[in-house]
C-alpha cells in the first residue's frame, strides 16, 4: 500500500489562517482513495468524487517523489488518468507523457 499525505492552510474570509486541512491519498489493490480531515472532524472523511484541485496536488506530490525515485511511474500515470476522468488536462504538468510513449 502506498500513502501520500499533505496539508493546506484553511483561510477565513479575511484571509487569516483558521486551521489546517489534512489530505491523505492511498493506493491499494489497484484503487485510489482520497481522504481529508478538517479541524472540526473527528475522523478521516472520504472524498468521492475526488476534487480536481486535490488530484492536481496529489500529482505534484507524486511527481516530486518520482523525481527522487520514491514513487513509481505507474502511480504518476494513474493520477494522470484520474485527472482526465475528472475533466482536467494534465498535458501542461511536468513529466506528462502520452500513453504509449517511451518510459512507461
DRENDO-1510 file (C-alpha; in Angstrom, 1 decimal, always signed):
<recs>
REC; n; res; u; v; w
REC; 1; UNK; +0.0; +0.0; +0.0 .
REC; 2; UNK; +1.3; +3.5; -0.9 .
REC; 3; UNK; +0.3; +6.5; +1.1 .
REC; 4; UNK; +0.8; +10.2; +0.3 .
REC; 5; UNK; -0.1; +12.9; +2.7 .
REC; 6; UNK; -0.1; +16.7; +2.6 .
REC; 7; UNK; -1.8; +19.6; +4.4 .
REC; 8; UNK; -3.2; +23.0; +3.4 .
REC; 9; UNK; -3.9; +26.1; +5.4 .
REC; 10; UNK; -7.6; +26.9; +5.7 .
REC; 11; UNK; -8.2; +30.7; +5.3 .
REC; 12; UNK; -11.3; +32.5; +6.5 .
REC; 13; UNK; -13.0; +35.4; +4.6 .
REC; 14; UNK; -10.4; +37.9; +6.0 .
REC; 15; UNK; -7.5; +35.8; +4.6 .
REC; 16; UNK; -6.3; +34.8; +8.1 .
REC; 17; UNK; -5.4; +31.2; +8.6 .
REC; 18; UNK; -8.0; +29.4; +10.7 .
REC; 19; UNK; -6.7; +25.9; +10.7 .
REC; 20; UNK; -5.2; +23.1; +8.6 .
REC; 21; UNK; -6.8; +20.7; +6.2 .
REC; 22; UNK; -5.0; +17.4; +6.0 .
REC; 23; UNK; -5.3; +15.2; +2.9 .
REC; 24; UNK; -4.3; +11.6; +2.6 .
REC; 25; UNK; -4.2; +9.6; -0.7 .
REC; 26; UNK; -3.7; +5.8; -0.6 .
REC; 27; UNK; -3.3; +3.3; -3.3 .
REC; 28; UNK; -4.1; -0.3; -2.5 .
REC; 29; UNK; -5.4; -3.1; -4.7 .
REC; 30; UNK; -5.4; -1.0; -7.9 .
REC; 31; UNK; -7.7; +1.5; -6.2 .
REC; 32; UNK; -7.0; +5.1; -5.1 .
REC; 33; UNK; -8.8; +6.6; -2.1 .
REC; 34; UNK; -8.6; +10.2; -1.1 .
REC; 35; UNK; -9.4; +11.2; +2.5 .
REC; 36; UNK; -9.5; +14.6; +4.3 .
REC; 37; UNK; -9.6; +15.8; +7.9 .
REC; 38; UNK; -10.5; +19.3; +8.9 .
REC; 39; UNK; -10.2; +20.7; +12.4 .
REC; 40; UNK; -13.9; +20.1; +13.1 .
REC; 41; UNK; -13.8; +16.4; +12.0 .
REC; 42; UNK; -13.1; +13.6; +14.4 .
REC; 43; UNK; -12.0; +11.1; +11.8 .
REC; 44; UNK; -11.0; +11.0; +8.1 .
REC; 45; UNK; -13.7; +11.7; +5.6 .
REC; 46; UNK; -13.5; +10.0; +2.1 .
REC; 47; UNK; -13.7; +12.4; -0.8 .
REC; 48; UNK; -15.9; +10.8; -3.5 .
REC; 49; UNK; -15.7; +12.1; -6.2 .
REC; 50; UNK; -12.2; +13.3; -5.9 .
REC; 51; UNK; -11.9; +17.0; -6.4 .
REC; 52; UNK; -9.7; +18.1; -9.4 .
REC; 53; UNK; -7.7; +20.5; -7.2 .
REC; 54; UNK; -6.7; +17.7; -4.8 .
REC; 55; UNK; -5.9; +15.4; -7.8 .
REC; 56; UNK; -3.5; +18.1; -9.2 .
REC; 57; UNK; -1.9; +18.5; -5.7 .
REC; 58; UNK; -1.6; +14.7; -5.5 .
REC; 59; UNK; +0.0; +14.6; -8.9 .
REC; 60; UNK; +2.5; +17.3; -7.9 .
REC; 61; UNK; +3.4; +15.3; -4.8 .
REC; 62; UNK; +3.8; +12.0; -6.7 .
REC; 63; UNK; +5.9; +13.8; -9.4 .
REC; 64; UNK; +8.3; +15.2; -6.8 .
REC; 65; UNK; +8.6; +11.8; -5.2 .
REC; 66; UNK; +9.1; +10.2; -8.6 .
REC; 67; UNK; +12.0; +12.6; -9.2 .
REC; 68; UNK; +13.7; +11.3; -6.1 .
REC; 69; UNK; +12.8; +7.6; -7.0 .
REC; 70; UNK; +10.4; +7.3; -4.2 .
REC; 71; UNK; +7.3; +6.7; -6.4 .
REC; 72; UNK; +6.6; +4.6; -9.4 .
REC; 73; UNK; +5.9; +5.9; -12.9 .
REC; 74; UNK; +2.7; +3.8; -12.9 .
REC; 75; UNK; +1.5; +5.8; -9.9 .
REC; 76; UNK; +2.1; +9.0; -11.7 .
REC; 77; UNK; +0.3; +7.6; -14.8 .
REC; 78; UNK; -2.7; +6.5; -12.7 .
REC; 79; UNK; -3.1; +10.0; -11.2 .
REC; 80; UNK; -3.0; +11.5; -14.7 .
REC; 81; UNK; -5.8; +9.2; -15.7 .
REC; 82; UNK; -7.9; +10.4; -12.7 .
REC; 83; UNK; -7.2; +14.0; -13.7 .
REC; 84; UNK; -8.5; +13.3; -17.2 .
REC; 85; UNK; -11.6; +11.5; -15.8 .
REC; 86; UNK; -12.3; +14.5; -13.6 .
REC; 87; UNK; -12.3; +16.8; -16.6 .
REC; 88; UNK; -8.8; +18.2; -16.2 .
REC; 89; UNK; -5.9; +18.3; -18.6 .
REC; 90; UNK; -2.6; +17.0; -17.4 .
REC; 91; UNK; -0.7; +17.9; -20.6 .
REC; 92; UNK; +0.9; +21.1; -19.1 .
REC; 93; UNK; +2.0; +19.3; -15.9 .
REC; 94; UNK; +5.7; +18.3; -15.5 .
REC; 95; UNK; +6.6; +14.8; -16.6 .
REC; 96; UNK; +3.4; +14.2; -18.5 .
REC; 97; UNK; +3.8; +11.7; -21.4 .
REC; 98; UNK; +1.1; +10.4; -23.7 .
REC; 99; UNK; +0.1; +6.8; -23.3 .
REC; 100; UNK; +2.3; +4.5; -25.4 .
REC; 101; UNK; +5.3; +6.9; -25.2 .
REC; 102; UNK; +8.7; +5.6; -24.0 .
REC; 103; UNK; +9.2; +5.4; -20.3 .
REC; 104; UNK; +6.0; +3.6; -19.5 .
</recs>
